Amino acid sequence: MAQNATIYKVELSVSDMDRHYYETHKLTIAKHPSETDERLMLRIVAFALNAHEHLEMTKGLSSDDEPDIWQKSLSGELDVWVALGLPSEKVLRQSCGKAGKVIVYPYGGRTADIWWDKVKNSTTRFDNLQVVNFSERDSGALTQLANRAMKLQVNIQDGDVMVSVGDTIVNITPEEWKAPAP
């Protein structure tokens, strides 16, 4: 018998000084049985980094043809496609063809480095692709914050991210591996 997803309730307060975005989002997130706490927390941070009133969590691991997070225009077109992990060159190509902006957040330390060395040359043609790495140290620290009912405060300034739950603070420094074309 297949396991069901675990539901997480998150109150996410985002203060993004870089984009002048200040809002609180109430999220209900389904954590797939095969998803780790690390990946779940990185999804939440990725949501905060791209927070917008139309940004939504998707089915994630439960669906092969959807990103982890997306933002659609009022007419239903994909504006932003956010994926976590190490997508294949084919998936990168398809994603860049479907959305106006594609952001990939690799993680996993050395595994992510090897993936990037393999795919980076084939990504130069995608002007709408951004790749931002989370270090193993940062993602591991985030894992400690995972809880089925969370009140997270995320402050973003000068590219640095501070995630706090109560008195516990985790500082993250995402590393941009590929910037989108201006």
Order of alpha helices (4+ residues) and beta strands (2+ residues): beta-beta-alpha-beta-beta-beta-alpha-beta-alpha-beta-alpha-beta-beta-beta-beta
